Amino acid sequence: MDIALAVTVGGLYAAGIYMMLRRSVVKLLIGLGLLSHAANLLIFTAGGLVRGRVPVVSDGQSQPLAEIADPLPQALILTAIVISFAVLAFALVLIYRTHQTLGTDDLDQLKATDT
């Protein structure tokens, strides 16, 4: 199971970097999304996949009786999802405004507008 997730993470990173190296700004945005998904899956895999109960200890107990899932990777991933959504939304608005102003999404043509 861990090997399949490692291959998936590697594939997502490779696809994300490949898309970010393309000339289109839209493909750059898609690559950024793929990189954020790969990072989330990497954190999830590094935290360990455990089918356990929720991490709640009942009254009168000092430790849980059964194996529990670690909540820290889940909290980190949830935070990363919110941050990556905000970054992607900002980049989408920035790309839209650039395309509206200059009429292109080709990075080589955008370089020619630098002053």
VMD Tcl script that builds the backbone (N, CA, C; Angstrom):
set m [mol new atoms 345]
animate dup $m
set s [atomselect $m all]
$s set {name element resname resid chain x y z} {
  {N N MET 1 A 0.828 -1.193 0.000}
  {CA C MET 1 A 0.000 0.000 0.000}
  {C C MET 1 A 0.875 1.261 0.000}
  {N N ASP 2 A 1.944 1.241 0.811}
  {CA C ASP 2 A 2.816 2.413 0.871}
  {C C ASP 2 A 3.583 2.619 -0.432}
  {N N ILE 3 A 3.905 1.526 -1.111}
  {CA C ILE 3 A 4.612 1.645 -2.389}
  {C C ILE 3 A 3.708 2.309 -3.422}
  {N N ALA 4 A 2.448 1.928 -3.446}
  {CA C ALA 4 A 1.511 2.523 -4.403}
  {C C ALA 4 A 1.334 4.015 -4.135}
  {N N LEU 5 A 1.262 4.390 -2.871}
  {CA C LEU 5 A 1.138 5.809 -2.531}
  {C C LEU 5 A 2.415 6.575 -2.874}
  {N N ALA 6 A 3.572 5.949 -2.676}
  {CA C ALA 6 A 4.834 6.606 -3.026}
  {C C ALA 6 A 4.923 6.836 -4.534}
  {N N VAL 7 A 4.495 5.863 -5.311}
  {CA C VAL 7 A 4.499 6.021 -6.766}
  {C C VAL 7 A 3.501 7.101 -7.181}
  {N N THR 8 A 2.350 7.132 -6.527}
  {CA C THR 8 A 1.347 8.156 -6.835}
  {C C THR 8 A 1.873 9.555 -6.512}
  {N N VAL 9 A 2.516 9.705 -5.359}
  {CA C VAL 9 A 3.088 11.003 -4.986}
  {C C VAL 9 A 4.155 11.418 -5.990}
  {N N GLY 10 A 5.021 10.484 -6.356}
  {CA C GLY 10 A 6.053 10.789 -7.347}
  {C C GLY 10 A 5.462 11.173 -8.696}
  {N N GLY 11 A 4.412 10.469 -9.102}
  {CA C GLY 11 A 3.750 10.797 -10.360}
  {C C GLY 11 A 3.099 12.171 -10.326}
  {N N LEU 12 A 2.475 12.510 -9.191}
  {CA C LEU 12 A 1.857 13.828 -9.066}
  {C C LEU 12 A 2.905 14.938 -9.082}
  {N N TYR 13 A 4.020 14.718 -8.378}
  {CA C TYR 13 A 5.100 15.716 -8.410}
  {C C TYR 13 A 5.655 15.871 -9.824}
  {N N ALA 14 A 5.881 14.749 -10.515}
  {CA C ALA 14 A 6.426 14.810 -11.871}
  {C C ALA 14 A 5.456 15.522 -12.814}
  {N N ALA 15 A 4.181 15.183 -12.726}
  {CA C ALA 15 A 3.194 15.825 -13.596}
  {C C ALA 15 A 3.061 17.306 -13.273}
  {N N GLY 16 A 3.116 17.650 -11.992}
  {CA C GLY 16 A 3.021 19.050 -11.596}
  {C C GLY 16 A 4.189 19.877 -12.092}
  {N N ILE 17 A 5.390 19.345 -11.956}
  {CA C ILE 17 A 6.566 20.073 -12.427}
  {C C ILE 17 A 6.563 20.169 -13.949}
  {N N TYR 18 A 6.150 19.086 -14.621}
  {CA C TYR 18 A 6.058 19.126 -16.082}
  {C C TYR 18 A 5.068 20.200 -16.532}
  {N N MET 19 A 3.924 20.273 -15.881}
  {CA C MET 19 A 2.926 21.274 -16.253}
  {C C MET 19 A 3.414 22.691 -15.954}
  {N N MET 20 A 4.181 22.860 -14.885}
  {CA C MET 20 A 4.684 24.189 -14.548}
  {C C MET 20 A 5.764 24.656 -15.527}
  {N N LEU 21 A 6.394 23.735 -16.225}
  {CA C LEU 21 A 7.421 24.097 -17.198}
  {C C LEU 21 A 6.851 24.396 -18.575}
  {N N ARG 22 A 5.564 24.252 -18.773}
  {CA C ARG 22 A 4.933 24.569 -20.057}
  {C C ARG 22 A 4.846 26.072 -20.239}
  {N N ARG 23 A 4.549 26.511 -21.449}
  {CA C ARG 23 A 4.535 27.942 -21.760}
  {C C ARG 23 A 3.233 28.624 -21.373}
  {N N SER 24 A 2.176 27.889 -21.178}
  {CA C SER 24 A 0.877 28.481 -20.883}
  {C C SER 24 A 0.733 28.738 -19.386}
  {N N VAL 25 A 0.154 29.877 -19.053}
  {CA C VAL 25 A -0.037 30.218 -17.649}
  {C C VAL 25 A -1.113 29.329 -17.021}
  {N N VAL 26 A -2.092 28.918 -17.822}
  {CA C VAL 26 A -3.141 28.032 -17.311}
  {C C VAL 26 A -2.542 26.683 -16.924}
  {N N LYS 27 A -1.620 26.177 -17.732}
  {CA C LYS 27 A -0.949 24.918 -17.394}
  {C C LYS 27 A -0.078 25.078 -16.152}
  {N N LEU 28 A 0.483 26.260 -15.974}
  {CA C LEU 28 A 1.242 26.537 -14.753}
  {C C LEU 28 A 0.338 26.449 -13.535}
  {N N LEU 29 A -0.871 26.953 -13.647}
  {CA C LEU 29 A -1.830 26.897 -12.545}
  {C C LEU 29 A -2.245 25.454 -12.251}
  {N N ILE 30 A -2.441 24.657 -13.298}
  {CA C ILE 30 A -2.777 23.240 -13.107}
  {C C ILE 30 A -1.616 22.514 -12.427}
  {N N GLY 31 A -0.393 22.826 -12.834}
  {CA C GLY 31 A 0.785 22.226 -12.205}
  {C C GLY 31 A 0.907 22.599 -10.739}
  {N N LEU 32 A 0.564 23.837 -10.419}
  {CA C LEU 32 A 0.584 24.272 -9.017}
  {C C LEU 32 A -0.424 23.484 -8.193}
  {N N GLY 33 A -1.586 23.233 -8.769}
  {CA C GLY 33 A -2.594 22.420 -8.084}
  {C C GLY 33 A -2.128 20.986 -7.882}
  {N N LEU 34 A -1.481 20.416 -8.898}
  {CA C LEU 34 A -0.966 19.052 -8.767}
  {C C LEU 34 A 0.123 18.961 -7.702}
  {N N LEU 35 A 0.976 19.981 -7.636}
  {CA C LEU 35 A 2.017 19.978 -6.594}
  {C C LEU 35 A 1.412 20.052 -5.198}
  {N N SER 36 A 0.372 20.840 -5.035}
  {CA C SER 36 A -0.250 20.932 -3.711}
  {C C SER 36 A -0.923 19.616 -3.336}
  {N N HIS 37 A -1.539 18.934 -4.311}
  {CA C HIS 37 A -2.138 17.628 -4.030}
  {C C HIS 37 A -1.068 16.598 -3.664}
  {N N ALA 38 A 0.054 16.659 -4.361}
  {CA C ALA 38 A 1.147 15.733 -4.065}
  {C C ALA 38 A 1.700 15.968 -2.664}
  {N N ALA 39 A 1.830 17.228 -2.276}
  {CA C ALA 39 A 2.333 17.525 -0.931}
  {C C ALA 39 A 1.353 17.038 0.141}
  {N N ASN 40 A 0.063 17.214 -0.102}
  {CA C ASN 40 A -0.935 16.728 0.855}
  {C C ASN 40 A -0.881 15.210 0.990}
  {N N LEU 41 A -0.766 14.518 -0.133}
  {CA C LEU 41 A -0.694 13.063 -0.094}
  {C C LEU 41 A 0.594 12.593 0.561}
  {N N LEU 42 A 1.680 13.344 0.371}
  {CA C LEU 42 A 2.943 12.990 1.018}
  {C C LEU 42 A 2.841 13.114 2.537}
  {N N ILE 43 A 2.228 14.177 3.015}
  {CA C ILE 43 A 2.037 14.343 4.462}
  {C C ILE 43 A 1.144 13.231 5.008}
  {N N PHE 44 A 0.098 12.907 4.257}
  {CA C PHE 44 A -0.822 11.850 4.675}
  {C C PHE 44 A -0.108 10.501 4.754}
  {N N THR 45 A 0.736 10.219 3.768}
  {CA C THR 45 A 1.472 8.958 3.754}
  {C C THR 45 A 2.528 8.921 4.852}
  {N N ALA 46 A 3.215 10.038 5.080}
  {CA C ALA 46 A 4.249 10.080 6.117}
  {C C ALA 46 A 3.647 9.922 7.511}
  {N N GLY 47 A 2.404 10.365 7.684}
  {CA C GLY 47 A 1.731 10.220 8.970}
  {C C GLY 47 A 1.350 8.794 9.286}
  {N N GLY 48 A 1.358 7.943 8.295}
  {CA C GLY 48 A 1.003 6.540 8.497}
  {C C GLY 48 A -0.478 6.311 8.297}
  {N N LEU 49 A -0.783 5.276 7.543}
  {CA C LEU 49 A -2.172 4.938 7.289}
  {C C LEU 49 A -2.628 3.930 8.327}
  {N N VAL 50 A -3.489 4.377 9.225}
  {CA C VAL 50 A -3.973 3.520 10.299}
  {C C VAL 50 A -5.492 3.562 10.284}
  {N N ARG 51 A -6.078 2.400 10.237}
  {CA C ARG 51 A -7.530 2.336 10.384}
  {C C ARG 51 A -7.810 2.203 11.873}
  {N N GLY 52 A -7.978 3.313 12.502}
  {CA C GLY 52 A -8.203 3.303 13.935}
  {C C GLY 52 A -9.426 4.108 14.302}
  {N N ARG 53 A -9.645 4.190 15.562}
  {CA C ARG 53 A -10.761 4.972 16.069}
  {C C ARG 53 A -10.381 6.438 16.150}
  {N N VAL 54 A -11.371 7.243 16.459}
  {CA C VAL 54 A -11.093 8.653 16.658}
  {C C VAL 54 A -10.253 8.811 17.922}
  {N N PRO 55 A -9.380 9.808 17.970}
  {CA C PRO 55 A -8.473 9.957 19.114}
  {C C PRO 55 A -9.150 10.625 20.310}
  {N N VAL 56 A -10.108 9.948 20.887}
  {CA C VAL 56 A -10.816 10.457 22.060}
  {C C VAL 56 A -10.689 9.412 23.166}
  {N N VAL 57 A -10.273 9.863 24.344}
  {CA C VAL 57 A -10.120 8.978 25.487}
  {C C VAL 57 A -11.312 9.185 26.404}
  {N N SER 58 A -11.949 8.083 26.799}
  {CA C SER 58 A -13.139 8.158 27.658}
  {C C SER 58 A -12.761 8.605 29.062}
  {N N ASP 59 A -13.768 9.043 29.790}
  {CA C ASP 59 A -13.537 9.453 31.183}
  {C C ASP 59 A -13.066 8.263 32.006}
  {N N GLY 60 A -12.118 8.504 32.885}
  {CA C GLY 60 A -11.604 7.475 33.778}
  {C C GLY 60 A -10.483 6.651 33.169}
  {N N GLN 61 A -10.100 6.914 31.940}
  {CA C GLN 61 A -9.013 6.181 31.306}
  {C C GLN 61 A -7.824 7.114 31.115}
  {N N SER 62 A -6.641 6.552 31.213}
  {CA C SER 62 A -5.448 7.368 31.004}
  {C C SER 62 A -4.922 7.258 29.573}
  {N N GLN 63 A -5.320 6.209 28.877}
  {CA C GLN 63 A -4.913 6.043 27.488}
  {C C GLN 63 A -6.006 5.282 26.744}
  {N N PRO 64 A -6.039 5.397 25.433}
  {CA C PRO 64 A -7.084 4.696 24.678}
  {C C PRO 64 A -6.862 3.184 24.707}
  {N N LEU 65 A -7.944 2.441 24.619}
  {CA C LEU 65 A -7.852 0.977 24.666}
  {C C LEU 65 A -7.458 0.381 23.319}
  {N N ALA 66 A -7.903 0.977 22.232}
  {CA C ALA 66 A -7.607 0.447 20.907}
  {C C ALA 66 A -6.653 1.385 20.169}
  {N N GLU 67 A -6.205 0.945 19.014}
  {CA C GLU 67 A -5.319 1.770 18.201}
  {C C GLU 67 A -6.109 2.964 17.665}
  {N N ILE 68 A -5.495 4.145 17.742}
  {CA C ILE 68 A -6.189 5.356 17.286}
  {C C ILE 68 A -5.447 5.969 16.110}
  {N N ALA 69 A -6.174 6.749 15.326}
  {CA C ALA 69 A -5.567 7.463 14.205}
  {C C ALA 69 A -4.902 8.735 14.727}
  {N N ASP 70 A -3.758 9.078 14.154}
  {CA C ASP 70 A -3.034 10.276 14.555}
  {C C ASP 70 A -3.712 11.505 13.948}
  {N N PRO 71 A -4.173 12.455 14.766}
  {CA C PRO 71 A -4.891 13.610 14.218}
  {C C PRO 71 A -3.984 14.700 13.647}
  {N N LEU 72 A -2.686 14.686 13.965}
  {CA C LEU 72 A -1.798 15.755 13.515}
  {C C LEU 72 A -1.648 15.819 11.988}
  {N N PRO 73 A -1.383 14.705 11.296}
  {CA C PRO 73 A -1.304 14.803 9.831}
  {C C PRO 73 A -2.621 15.260 9.208}
  {N N GLN 74 A -3.726 14.849 9.779}
  {CA C GLN 74 A -5.027 15.270 9.259}
  {C C GLN 74 A -5.213 16.772 9.417}
  {N N ALA 75 A -4.791 17.311 10.548}
  {CA C ALA 75 A -4.902 18.760 10.766}
  {C C ALA 75 A -3.968 19.528 9.835}
  {N N LEU 76 A -2.751 19.010 9.627}
  {CA C LEU 76 A -1.816 19.654 8.708}
  {C C LEU 76 A -2.344 19.651 7.286}
  {N N ILE 77 A -2.937 18.539 6.870}
  {CA C ILE 77 A -3.470 18.448 5.514}
  {C C ILE 77 A -4.658 19.385 5.344}
  {N N LEU 78 A -5.515 19.459 6.343}
  {CA C LEU 78 A -6.662 20.363 6.258}
  {C C LEU 78 A -6.201 21.811 6.125}
  {N N THR 79 A -5.191 22.189 6.891}
  {CA C THR 79 A -4.640 23.534 6.783}
  {C C THR 79 A -4.007 23.762 5.415}
  {N N ALA 80 A -3.278 22.763 4.916}
  {CA C ALA 80 A -2.642 22.887 3.608}
  {C C ALA 80 A -3.670 22.992 2.493}
  {N N ILE 81 A -4.795 22.304 2.621}
  {CA C ILE 81 A -5.848 22.392 1.611}
  {C C ILE 81 A -6.418 23.801 1.558}
  {N N VAL 82 A -6.652 24.386 2.714}
  {CA C VAL 82 A -7.203 25.747 2.754}
  {C C VAL 82 A -6.211 26.749 2.166}
  {N N ILE 83 A -4.954 26.619 2.526}
  {CA C ILE 83 A -3.940 27.538 2.012}
  {C C ILE 83 A -3.757 27.361 0.505}
  {N N SER 84 A -3.703 26.127 0.032}
  {CA C SER 84 A -3.522 25.913 -1.403}
  {C C SER 84 A -4.738 26.391 -2.192}
  {N N PHE 85 A -5.934 26.261 -1.632}
  {CA C PHE 85 A -7.117 26.793 -2.307}
  {C C PHE 85 A -7.033 28.311 -2.420}
  {N N ALA 86 A -6.571 28.971 -1.369}
  {CA C ALA 86 A -6.441 30.426 -1.409}
  {C C ALA 86 A -5.382 30.855 -2.424}
  {N N VAL 87 A -4.267 30.157 -2.476}
  {CA C VAL 87 A -3.211 30.488 -3.436}
  {C C VAL 87 A -3.695 30.259 -4.865}
  {N N LEU 88 A -4.397 29.149 -5.094}
  {CA C LEU 88 A -4.908 28.876 -6.437}
  {C C LEU 88 A -5.971 29.900 -6.845}
  {N N ALA 89 A -6.822 30.301 -5.916}
  {CA C ALA 89 A -7.834 31.311 -6.237}
  {C C ALA 89 A -7.176 32.646 -6.573}
  {N N PHE 90 A -6.165 33.027 -5.806}
  {CA C PHE 90 A -5.440 34.269 -6.096}
  {C C PHE 90 A -4.749 34.196 -7.450}
  {N N ALA 91 A -4.096 33.066 -7.735}
  {CA C ALA 91 A -3.405 32.911 -9.018}
  {C C ALA 91 A -4.398 32.918 -10.179}
  {N N LEU 92 A -5.563 32.327 -9.981}
  {CA C LEU 92 A -6.573 32.323 -11.035}
  {C C LEU 92 A -7.063 33.734 -11.343}
  {N N VAL 93 A -7.293 34.525 -10.306}
  {CA C VAL 93 A -7.715 35.907 -10.512}
  {C C VAL 93 A -6.601 36.714 -11.174}
  {N N LEU 94 A -5.371 36.489 -10.761}
  {CA C LEU 94 A -4.234 37.186 -11.359}
  {C C LEU 94 A -4.069 36.818 -12.839}
  {N N ILE 95 A -4.217 35.553 -13.152}
  {CA C ILE 95 A -4.119 35.109 -14.542}
  {C C ILE 95 A -5.265 35.675 -15.374}
  {N N TYR 96 A -6.462 35.672 -14.815}
  {CA C TYR 96 A -7.614 36.229 -15.532}
  {C C TYR 96 A -7.400 37.704 -15.840}
  {N N ARG 97 A -6.922 38.449 -14.865}
  {CA C ARG 97 A -6.698 39.882 -15.071}
  {C C ARG 97 A -5.573 40.124 -16.087}
  {N N THR 98 A -4.533 39.313 -16.043}
  {CA C THR 98 A -3.444 39.433 -17.006}
  {C C THR 98 A -3.942 39.131 -18.417}
  {N N HIS 99 A -4.732 38.084 -18.550}
  {CA C HIS 99 A -5.273 37.746 -19.867}
  {C C HIS 99 A -6.235 38.824 -20.361}
  {N N GLN 100 A -6.999 39.388 -19.450}
  {CA C GLN 100 A -7.932 40.441 -19.830}
  {C C GLN 100 A -7.183 41.689 -20.299}
  {N N THR 101 A -6.077 42.002 -19.665}
  {CA C THR 101 A -5.315 43.196 -20.010}
  {C C THR 101 A -4.470 42.997 -21.267}
  {N N LEU 102 A -3.746 41.869 -21.345}
  {CA C LEU 102 A -2.787 41.664 -22.429}
  {C C LEU 102 A -3.315 40.782 -23.556}
  {N N GLY 103 A -4.340 40.001 -23.305}
  {CA C GLY 103 A -4.920 39.169 -24.344}
  {C C GLY 103 A -4.153 37.909 -24.672}
  {N N THR 104 A -3.267 37.472 -23.796}
  {CA C THR 104 A -2.499 36.252 -24.043}
  {C C THR 104 A -2.209 35.556 -22.721}
  {N N ASP 105 A -1.934 34.242 -22.835}
  {CA C ASP 105 A -1.496 33.506 -21.648}
  {C C ASP 105 A -0.163 32.809 -21.904}
  {N N ASP 106 A 0.501 33.167 -23.010}
  {CA C ASP 106 A 1.805 32.612 -23.355}
  {C C ASP 106 A 2.886 33.347 -22.572}
  {N N LEU 107 A 3.708 32.579 -21.851}
  {CA C LEU 107 A 4.726 33.203 -21.006}
  {C C LEU 107 A 5.776 33.958 -21.806}
  {N N ASP 108 A 6.091 33.483 -23.014}
  {CA C ASP 108 A 7.076 34.199 -23.834}
  {C C ASP 108 A 6.547 35.561 -24.270}
  {N N GLN 109 A 5.273 35.630 -24.587}
  {CA C GLN 109 A 4.688 36.916 -24.972}
  {C C GLN 109 A 4.520 37.829 -23.750}
  {N N LEU 110 A 4.301 37.239 -22.588}
  {CA C LEU 110 A 4.204 38.062 -21.377}
  {C C LEU 110 A 5.567 38.654 -21.014}
  {N N LYS 111 A 6.661 37.944 -21.336}
  {CA C LYS 111 A 7.999 38.470 -21.075}
  {C C LYS 111 A 8.282 39.705 -21.887}
  {N N ALA 112 A 7.709 39.793 -23.076}
  {CA C ALA 112 A 7.939 40.934 -23.958}
  {C C ALA 112 A 7.268 42.194 -23.430}
  {N N THR 113 A 6.335 42.079 -22.491}
  {CA C THR 113 A 5.652 43.256 -21.953}
  {C C THR 113 A 6.367 43.855 -20.762}
  {N N ASP 114 A 7.458 43.224 -20.307}
  {CA C ASP 114 A 8.223 43.766 -19.176}
  {C C ASP 114 A 8.892 45.058 -19.581}
  {N N THR 115 A 8.917 46.005 -18.671}
  {CA C THR 115 A 9.588 47.281 -18.971}
  {C C THR 115 A 10.673 47.552 -17.972}
}
mol reanalyze $m
mol bondsrecalc $m
mol representation Tube
mol addrep $m
